[in-house]
């Protein structure tokens, strides 16, 4: 998936999603949950708290 695809699924503009990836902006809890559902991963994994 491209950044544009993911941004569309999250309901944000592609430059905003790009800033999430770069750590310039922080996403909301709702957006974090949406990313986890999209990639079928836990928030702990996404945040680097677990290896799985």
PyMOL Python script that loads the backbone (N, CA, C, O; Angstrom):
from pymol import cmd

cmd.read_pdbstr("""\
ATOM      1  N   UNK A   1       0.834  -1.177   0.000  1.00  0.00           N
ATOM      2  CA  UNK A   1       0.000   0.000   0.000  1.00  0.00           C
ATOM      3  C   UNK A   1       0.883   1.248   0.000  1.00  0.00           C
ATOM      4  O   UNK A   1       1.934   1.287   0.640  1.00  0.00           O
ATOM      5  N   UNK A   2       0.445   2.226  -0.708  1.00  0.00           N
ATOM      6  CA  UNK A   2       1.175   3.489  -0.731  1.00  0.00           C
ATOM      7  C   UNK A   2       0.739   4.353   0.453  1.00  0.00           C
ATOM      8  O   UNK A   2      -0.271   4.078   1.100  1.00  0.00           O
ATOM      9  N   UNK A   3       1.509   5.388   0.722  1.00  0.00           N
ATOM     10  CA  UNK A   3       1.119   6.326   1.764  1.00  0.00           C
ATOM     11  C   UNK A   3      -0.237   6.939   1.440  1.00  0.00           C
ATOM     12  O   UNK A   3      -1.049   7.167   2.337  1.00  0.00           O
ATOM     13  N   UNK A   4      -0.479   7.201   0.188  1.00  0.00           N
ATOM     14  CA  UNK A   4      -1.760   7.782  -0.233  1.00  0.00           C
ATOM     15  C   UNK A   4      -2.909   6.829   0.086  1.00  0.00           C
ATOM     16  O   UNK A   4      -3.965   7.265   0.545  1.00  0.00           O
ATOM     17  N   UNK A   5      -2.709   5.524  -0.155  1.00  0.00           N
ATOM     18  CA  UNK A   5      -3.729   4.524   0.144  1.00  0.00           C
ATOM     19  C   UNK A   5      -4.039   4.489   1.641  1.00  0.00           C
ATOM     20  O   UNK A   5      -5.201   4.506   2.048  1.00  0.00           O
ATOM     21  N   UNK A   6      -2.988   4.439   2.446  1.00  0.00           N
ATOM     22  CA  UNK A   6      -3.166   4.377   3.900  1.00  0.00           C
ATOM     23  C   UNK A   6      -3.823   5.656   4.402  1.00  0.00           C
ATOM     24  O   UNK A   6      -4.737   5.606   5.225  1.00  0.00           O
ATOM     25  N   UNK A   7      -3.362   6.792   3.911  1.00  0.00           N
ATOM     26  CA  UNK A   7      -3.946   8.072   4.320  1.00  0.00           C
ATOM     27  C   UNK A   7      -5.437   8.116   4.024  1.00  0.00           C
ATOM     28  O   UNK A   7      -6.226   8.584   4.844  1.00  0.00           O
ATOM     29  N   UNK A   8      -5.820   7.626   2.849  1.00  0.00           N
ATOM     30  CA  UNK A   8      -7.239   7.611   2.475  1.00  0.00           C
ATOM     31  C   UNK A   8      -8.038   6.735   3.428  1.00  0.00           C
ATOM     32  O   UNK A   8      -9.147   7.096   3.820  1.00  0.00           O
ATOM     33  N   UNK A   9      -7.486   5.592   3.803  1.00  0.00           N
ATOM     34  CA  UNK A   9      -8.187   4.701   4.728  1.00  0.00           C
ATOM     35  C   UNK A   9      -8.311   5.314   6.120  1.00  0.00           C
ATOM     36  O   UNK A   9      -9.258   5.021   6.850  1.00  0.00           O
ATOM     37  N   UNK A  10      -7.346   6.170   6.488  1.00  0.00           N
ATOM     38  CA  UNK A  10      -7.388   6.832   7.797  1.00  0.00           C
ATOM     39  C   UNK A  10      -8.189   8.130   7.764  1.00  0.00           C
ATOM     40  O   UNK A  10      -8.517   8.692   8.809  1.00  0.00           O
ATOM     41  N   UNK A  11      -8.497   8.596   6.570  1.00  0.00           N
ATOM     42  CA  UNK A  11      -9.251   9.831   6.430  1.00  0.00           C
ATOM     43  C   UNK A  11      -8.409  11.076   6.639  1.00  0.00           C
ATOM     44  O   UNK A  11      -8.912  12.103   7.096  1.00  0.00           O
ATOM     45  N   UNK A  12      -7.114  10.987   6.300  1.00  0.00           N
ATOM     46  CA  UNK A  12      -6.223  12.148   6.387  1.00  0.00           C
ATOM     47  C   UNK A  12      -5.547  12.349   5.045  1.00  0.00           C
ATOM     48  O   UNK A  12      -5.559  11.453   4.201  1.00  0.00           O
ATOM     49  N   UNK A  13      -4.964  13.510   4.842  1.00  0.00           N
ATOM     50  CA  UNK A  13      -4.224  13.781   3.621  1.00  0.00           C
ATOM     51  C   UNK A  13      -2.890  13.037   3.644  1.00  0.00           C
ATOM     52  O   UNK A  13      -2.343  12.761   4.712  1.00  0.00           O
ATOM     53  N   UNK A  14      -2.378  12.718   2.469  1.00  0.00           N
ATOM     54  CA  UNK A  14      -1.118  11.980   2.374  1.00  0.00           C
ATOM     55  C   UNK A  14       0.029  12.702   3.081  1.00  0.00           C
ATOM     56  O   UNK A  14       0.813  12.034   3.755  1.00  0.00           O
ATOM     57  N   UNK A  15       0.176  14.031   2.967  1.00  0.00           N
ATOM     58  CA  UNK A  15       1.271  14.698   3.689  1.00  0.00           C
ATOM     59  C   UNK A  15       1.154  14.560   5.212  1.00  0.00           C
ATOM     60  O   UNK A  15       2.165  14.521   5.914  1.00  0.00           O
ATOM     61  N   UNK A  16      -0.068  14.488   5.714  1.00  0.00           N
ATOM     62  CA  UNK A  16      -0.269  14.296   7.156  1.00  0.00           C
ATOM     63  C   UNK A  16       0.209  12.907   7.553  1.00  0.00           C
ATOM     64  O   UNK A  16       0.924  12.756   8.544  1.00  0.00           O
ATOM     65  N   UNK A  17      -0.180  11.886   6.786  1.00  0.00           N
ATOM     66  CA  UNK A  17       0.261  10.529   7.090  1.00  0.00           C
ATOM     67  C   UNK A  17       1.781  10.429   6.999  1.00  0.00           C
ATOM     68  O   UNK A  17       2.407   9.754   7.817  1.00  0.00           O
ATOM     69  N   UNK A  18       2.371  11.086   6.024  1.00  0.00           N
ATOM     70  CA  UNK A  18       3.826  11.085   5.878  1.00  0.00           C
ATOM     71  C   UNK A  18       4.478  11.657   7.136  1.00  0.00           C
ATOM     72  O   UNK A  18       5.519  11.165   7.572  1.00  0.00           O
ATOM     73  N   UNK A  19       3.886  12.673   7.712  1.00  0.00           N
ATOM     74  CA  UNK A  19       4.424  13.262   8.946  1.00  0.00           C
ATOM     75  C   UNK A  19       4.269  12.312  10.125  1.00  0.00           C
ATOM     76  O   UNK A  19       5.100  12.322  11.033  1.00  0.00           O
ATOM     77  N   UNK A  20       3.216  11.486  10.129  1.00  0.00           N
ATOM     78  CA  UNK A  20       3.092  10.443  11.153  1.00  0.00           C
ATOM     79  C   UNK A  20       4.290   9.512  11.062  1.00  0.00           C
ATOM     80  O   UNK A  20       4.935   9.214  12.067  1.00  0.00           O
ATOM     81  N   UNK A  21       4.583   9.053   9.843  1.00  0.00           N
ATOM     82  CA  UNK A  21       5.683   8.104   9.646  1.00  0.00           C
ATOM     83  C   UNK A  21       7.028   8.694  10.057  1.00  0.00           C
ATOM     84  O   UNK A  21       7.881   7.992  10.600  1.00  0.00           O
ATOM     85  N   UNK A  22       7.211   9.970   9.798  1.00  0.00           N
ATOM     86  CA  UNK A  22       8.481  10.618  10.121  1.00  0.00           C
ATOM     87  C   UNK A  22       8.580  11.039  11.587  1.00  0.00           C
ATOM     88  O   UNK A  22       9.648  11.443  12.048  1.00  0.00           O
ATOM     89  N   UNK A  23       7.463  10.945  12.321  1.00  0.00           N
ATOM     90  CA  UNK A  23       7.467  11.324  13.726  1.00  0.00           C
ATOM     91  C   UNK A  23       7.323  12.817  13.954  1.00  0.00           C
ATOM     92  O   UNK A  23       7.568  13.306  15.057  1.00  0.00           O
ATOM     93  N   UNK A  24       6.928  13.541  12.923  1.00  0.00           N
ATOM     94  CA  UNK A  24       6.731  14.988  13.051  1.00  0.00           C
ATOM     95  C   UNK A  24       5.401  15.281  13.730  1.00  0.00           C
ATOM     96  O   UNK A  24       5.315  16.160  14.587  1.00  0.00           O
ATOM     97  N   UNK A  25       4.366  14.545  13.347  1.00  0.00           N
ATOM     98  CA  UNK A  25       3.041  14.646  13.963  1.00  0.00           C
ATOM     99  C   UNK A  25       2.766  13.357  14.708  1.00  0.00           C
ATOM    100  O   UNK A  25       3.259  12.294  14.331  1.00  0.00           O
ATOM    101  N   UNK A  26       1.982  13.454  15.761  1.00  0.00           N
ATOM    102  CA  UNK A  26       1.500  12.254  16.440  1.00  0.00           C
ATOM    103  C   UNK A  26       0.057  12.021  16.019  1.00  0.00           C
ATOM    104  O   UNK A  26      -0.734  12.958  15.910  1.00  0.00           O
ATOM    105  N   UNK A  27      -0.265  10.770  15.787  1.00  0.00           N
ATOM    106  CA  UNK A  27      -1.640  10.457  15.411  1.00  0.00           C
ATOM    107  C   UNK A  27      -2.497  10.360  16.672  1.00  0.00           C
ATOM    108  O   UNK A  27      -1.993  10.198  17.783  1.00  0.00           O
ATOM    109  N   UNK A  28      -3.783  10.461  16.465  1.00  0.00           N
ATOM    110  CA  UNK A  28      -4.721  10.328  17.580  1.00  0.00           C
ATOM    111  C   UNK A  28      -4.861   8.855  17.954  1.00  0.00           C
ATOM    112  O   UNK A  28      -4.417   7.974  17.218  1.00  0.00           O
ATOM    113  N   UNK A  29      -5.473   8.601  19.089  1.00  0.00           N
ATOM    114  CA  UNK A  29      -5.714   7.219  19.498  1.00  0.00           C
ATOM    115  C   UNK A  29      -6.593   6.503  18.491  1.00  0.00           C
ATOM    116  O   UNK A  29      -6.402   5.318  18.217  1.00  0.00           O
ATOM    117  N   UNK A  30      -7.551   7.222  17.947  1.00  0.00           N
ATOM    118  CA  UNK A  30      -8.437   6.625  16.958  1.00  0.00           C
ATOM    119  C   UNK A  30      -7.663   6.254  15.698  1.00  0.00           C
ATOM    120  O   UNK A  30      -7.889   5.193  15.116  1.00  0.00           O
ATOM    121  N   UNK A  31      -6.753   7.124  15.279  1.00  0.00           N
ATOM    122  CA  UNK A  31      -5.941   6.833  14.101  1.00  0.00           C
ATOM    123  C   UNK A  31      -4.977   5.675  14.373  1.00  0.00           C
ATOM    124  O   UNK A  31      -4.748   4.839  13.499  1.00  0.00           O
ATOM    125  N   UNK A  32      -4.419   5.628  15.573  1.00  0.00           N
ATOM    126  CA  UNK A  32      -3.542   4.518  15.950  1.00  0.00           C
ATOM    127  C   UNK A  32      -4.305   3.200  15.877  1.00  0.00           C
ATOM    128  O   UNK A  32      -3.801   2.212  15.342  1.00  0.00           O
ATOM    129  N   UNK A  33      -5.516   3.189  16.415  1.00  0.00           N
ATOM    130  CA  UNK A  33      -6.341   1.982  16.378  1.00  0.00           C
ATOM    131  C   UNK A  33      -6.653   1.598  14.930  1.00  0.00           C
ATOM    132  O   UNK A  33      -6.642   0.415  14.591  1.00  0.00           O
ATOM    133  N   UNK A  34      -6.929   2.578  14.081  1.00  0.00           N
ATOM    134  CA  UNK A  34      -7.230   2.304  12.675  1.00  0.00           C
ATOM    135  C   UNK A  34      -6.013   1.711  11.960  1.00  0.00           C
ATOM    136  O   UNK A  34      -6.159   0.794  11.152  1.00  0.00           O
ATOM    137  N   UNK A  35      -4.823   2.222  12.250  1.00  0.00           N
ATOM    138  CA  UNK A  35      -3.597   1.680  11.653  1.00  0.00           C
ATOM    139  C   UNK A  35      -3.397   0.238  12.098  1.00  0.00           C
ATOM    140  O   UNK A  35      -3.036  -0.619  11.292  1.00  0.00           O
ATOM    141  N   UNK A  36      -3.631  -0.031  13.380  1.00  0.00           N
ATOM    142  CA  UNK A  36      -3.490  -1.397  13.893  1.00  0.00           C
ATOM    143  C   UNK A  36      -4.455  -2.349  13.213  1.00  0.00           C
ATOM    144  O   UNK A  36      -4.079  -3.464  12.854  1.00  0.00           O
ATOM    145  N   UNK A  37      -5.700  -1.919  13.033  1.00  0.00           N
ATOM    146  CA  UNK A  37      -6.681  -2.761  12.342  1.00  0.00           C
ATOM    147  C   UNK A  37      -6.286  -2.965  10.884  1.00  0.00           C
ATOM    148  O   UNK A  37      -6.420  -4.066  10.350  1.00  0.00           O
ATOM    149  N   UNK A  38      -5.806  -1.919  10.248  1.00  0.00           N
ATOM    150  CA  UNK A  38      -5.432  -1.985   8.845  1.00  0.00           C
ATOM    151  C   UNK A  38      -4.329  -3.011   8.608  1.00  0.00           C
ATOM    152  O   UNK A  38      -4.386  -3.783   7.650  1.00  0.00           O
ATOM    153  N   UNK A  39      -3.330  -3.017   9.482  1.00  0.00           N
ATOM    154  CA  UNK A  39      -2.191  -3.930   9.318  1.00  0.00           C
ATOM    155  C   UNK A  39      -2.309  -5.197  10.161  1.00  0.00           C
ATOM    156  O   UNK A  39      -1.415  -6.044  10.148  1.00  0.00           O
ATOM    157  N   UNK A  40      -3.421  -5.324  10.896  1.00  0.00           N
ATOM    158  CA  UNK A  40      -3.659  -6.485  11.752  1.00  0.00           C
ATOM    159  C   UNK A  40      -2.491  -6.720  12.722  1.00  0.00           C
ATOM    160  O   UNK A  40      -1.940  -7.817  12.809  1.00  0.00           O
ATOM    161  N   UNK A  41      -2.135  -5.651  13.446  1.00  0.00           N
ATOM    162  CA  UNK A  41      -1.068  -5.705  14.442  1.00  0.00           C
ATOM    163  C   UNK A  41      -1.557  -5.036  15.719  1.00  0.00           C
ATOM    164  O   UNK A  41      -2.548  -4.306  15.705  1.00  0.00           O
ATOM    165  N   UNK A  42      -0.864  -5.286  16.814  1.00  0.00           N
ATOM    166  CA  UNK A  42      -1.242  -4.657  18.078  1.00  0.00           C
ATOM    167  C   UNK A  42      -0.582  -3.285  18.197  1.00  0.00           C
ATOM    168  O   UNK A  42       0.441  -3.022  17.564  1.00  0.00           O
ATOM    169  N   UNK A  43      -1.164  -2.432  18.996  1.00  0.00           N
ATOM    170  CA  UNK A  43      -0.566  -1.125  19.258  1.00  0.00           C
ATOM    171  C   UNK A  43       0.777  -1.297  19.960  1.00  0.00           C
ATOM    172  O   UNK A  43       1.705  -0.527  19.713  1.00  0.00           O
ATOM    173  N   UNK A  44       0.889  -2.294  20.828  1.00  0.00           N
ATOM    174  CA  UNK A  44       2.170  -2.544  21.498  1.00  0.00           C
ATOM    175  C   UNK A  44       3.270  -2.828  20.486  1.00  0.00           C
ATOM    176  O   UNK A  44       4.385  -2.326  20.623  1.00  0.00           O
ATOM    177  N   UNK A  45       2.969  -3.620  19.485  1.00  0.00           N
ATOM    178  CA  UNK A  45       3.957  -3.920  18.453  1.00  0.00           C
ATOM    179  C   UNK A  45       4.310  -2.655  17.668  1.00  0.00           C
ATOM    180  O   UNK A  45       5.483  -2.368  17.432  1.00  0.00           O
ATOM    181  N   UNK A  46       3.301  -1.915  17.275  1.00  0.00           N
ATOM    182  CA  UNK A  46       3.518  -0.706  16.492  1.00  0.00           C
ATOM    183  C   UNK A  46       4.362   0.310  17.265  1.00  0.00           C
ATOM    184  O   UNK A  46       5.169   1.028  16.675  1.00  0.00           O
ATOM    185  N   UNK A  47       4.177   0.365  18.560  1.00  0.00           N
ATOM    186  CA  UNK A  47       4.914   1.301  19.401  1.00  0.00           C
ATOM    187  C   UNK A  47       6.267   0.755  19.865  1.00  0.00           C
ATOM    188  O   UNK A  47       7.005   1.434  20.579  1.00  0.00           O
ATOM    189  N   UNK A  48       6.582  -0.468  19.457  1.00  0.00           N
ATOM    190  CA  UNK A  48       7.870  -1.047  19.786  1.00  0.00           C
ATOM    191  C   UNK A  48       7.967  -1.631  21.182  1.00  0.00           C
ATOM    192  O   UNK A  48       9.065  -1.811  21.709  1.00  0.00           O
ATOM    193  N   UNK A  49       6.817  -1.930  21.788  1.00  0.00           N
ATOM    194  CA  UNK A  49       6.801  -2.463  23.149  1.00  0.00           C
ATOM    195  C   UNK A  49       6.888  -3.978  23.180  1.00  0.00           C
ATOM    196  O   UNK A  49       7.262  -4.562  24.197  1.00  0.00           O
ATOM    197  N   UNK A  50       6.544  -4.619  22.062  1.00  0.00           N
ATOM    198  CA  UNK A  50       6.665  -6.083  21.958  1.00  0.00           C
ATOM    199  C   UNK A  50       7.267  -6.435  20.606  1.00  0.00           C
ATOM    200  O   UNK A  50       7.288  -5.619  19.684  1.00  0.00           O
ATOM    201  N   UNK A  51       7.754  -7.663  20.506  1.00  0.00           N
ATOM    202  CA  UNK A  51       8.340  -8.136  19.258  1.00  0.00           C
ATOM    203  C   UNK A  51       7.337  -8.861  18.376  1.00  0.00           C
ATOM    204  O   UNK A  51       7.713  -9.341  17.307  1.00  0.00           O
ATOM    205  N   UNK A  52       6.087  -8.959  18.775  1.00  0.00           N
ATOM    206  CA  UNK A  52       5.082  -9.687  18.012  1.00  0.00           C
ATOM    207  C   UNK A  52       3.782  -8.948  17.981  1.00  0.00           C
ATOM    208  O   UNK A  52       2.818  -9.419  17.378  1.00  0.00           O
TER     209      UNK A  52
END
""", "prot")
cmd.dss("prot")
cmd.show_as("cartoon", "prot")
cmd.util.cbc("prot")
cmd.orient("prot")
